[in-house]
Amino acid sequence: MAHIPINHPLQPLYRVVAALCGLYVLVAGVLLFIGARGQDFFAQEGLPRALLIQGNQAFGVLSIVVGLVLFGGAIAGGNLDHWINLVAGGVFLVAGMAMMALLQTDLNFLGYSMSTCIASFILGLLMLTAGLYGKVGTEEDVRREEAFRHGQIADPDHSHPLTAPNPQHGEEKMA
């Protein structure tokens, strides 16, 4: 992932998208936690829905923590936001698959539903996209990356040791 865009022109938009995702998860968590009062912490029946997500108090607490991390990362910005979004995007996608696999079993101890799985997939894709376009760097980093993309220099980070070298500008490409 060393060669993803640096200082992409739409980076502020993706940062807002990540903040909105974090806020969505946070608000849904608070509403689930409040709505499931009086039930067991890991209840699986008669659970409340909040913003298309179903869950028990445990799921509400988990959502509050994750929402705070996502929203805090978006507020902090920079490469911290970039990495939080990349990791969170992957986690949301994997969690959506795991939730679908455990949906109709006794292992559904968070009380989620199919709509929760779908919401996890959507949030995962949004966060992953925000992470891919949220990398921040200096103008020198941008120039080096653009020169590599256009075949003018070798890999500036040496992060692809098993790939063929990028031909230098002006050199003949090997057939």
N, C-alpha and C positions, 0 to 999 in steps of 0.2 A: 504494500500500500504506500510505498514511498513516492509514487508518482501520481498522486492525486492533486487536483488544483490547489494552488496556494493563493490566498486573498481573492477568491472567486468574487465577481461583481455582485452575485446574488447572496453572498454569505450573510449579510444582515437579515435578509428574508428568511433564510433557513434557521437563523438563530431565533427569530420570532416564532417560527413553526415549532422548534424544539421547546421554547418557553411555553407555548400554548399546549403542547403535548404534556409537559410536566404539570401545568396548571390543571388540565383535564384529569390526569391521574390523581392529583392531590385532592381536588374537589370531589371526585367520585369516591375516593377513600374516606374522606370525612363524612360524606353522606351515607356510605355503607356502614361505617362504624356507628353513627348515630341511629340509623334505621334498624340495626340489628341488636340494639340495646334490649336487655331482658332475655336474650337467647344465649345458649351456650357459645363460648368463644369459637368453637369449631363446628357449629351447627351445620346441618346439610339440608334441612327441610324448612320450607316457609321463609325463605330468605328475601331480603329487600333487593330492589333494583335501583340503581342510581346511574343516570347518564348511559343507559343501555348495558350496564355492567351489573352482574349479580354476584353477591358474595356475602360471607359472614364477617364477624368482627375481626377475625384474624386476617382475612383478605383486605379489610379496610385499613388495618394498621400497616400491613405490607405496602399497600397503595400509597398511604400517606408518606412513608419513608422514601419510597421510590420517587414519588412526585416531588418531594422536597429536594432530592438529589438532582433530578432533571431540571427543575426550575432554578435551583441554585447554580447549576452549571451554566445554564443559559444566561443568567444574570452576570456571572463571573466572566463569561466569554473566553476568547483566546483559544489556545490549544487544549486547555482543560475541557472546555465545552465540546471541542472536536472529539476528544477521546471518550468523554462520557456518552456522547451521542452514538459513536460507533459501537461501543460496548453495549449500551442499553438497547440499541437496535437489534443486535444479535441476540441478546437475552430475551427480548420480547418475542422474537420470532421462534426461538427454541422453546420458550415457555408456552407459546400458543400451541405448538405441536404436542408438548407434554400434556397440556391441559386437555387437548382433544383425545389423546390416548387414554387418559384417566377419567374422562368425563362421566361415564356410566359405571364407575367402579366405587368401591368403598374408600379408595385412595383419594377421592375428590374431597379432601378435608378442608379446602378453602371455599367450597360451595359455589364454584363458578358454573356458568352455563355456556352454551354454544356461542351466544352473542359476546360473551367475555373473551372467548378464543378468537373470534373475528376481530374484536377491538384490539386484542394483543397483536394480531398480524398487521393491522393498519398502523398502529402506533410504532411497531417495529420497523416497518418500511419507511415511515416518516422520519423516525429518529436516525435510521441508517443513512438515508439520503441527506439529512442535515449534517451528519458526521462526515460524509464524503465530501461535502462542499464547504465545510467549516474550518478547514486548515488555515492557520494564520502564519505568516512569515515575513521576513524582511524583503525589501526590493531586490536584494542580491539573490535571495532564494528563488524569487519569481523569475529573474533573468536566467539563472542556472537551469531551472526546471523547463522553461520555454526553449532554451537552447537544446536541451536533451530531447524534448518532444519533437523538435524539428531536425534532429540528426546532426546537430552542429558540434556536440561534445559527447564524450563517453558518459556513462552513468555517474552523475555527481555524487551519489550516496554509496555507490558500489553495493547496492542492495540486491542485485540480481546476478550472483556469481555464476549461475548455471545457464544463463541466456547468452546468445551471441552478442558480441559487442556492437554498440551503435556506431556505424561508420562516421568518422570525422567529416565535417563539412569540406567538400572539395575532393575527397577520396572516392575512388571508384568502389561501387558496391560489388561484392563477390557474387558471382552467378551460381 
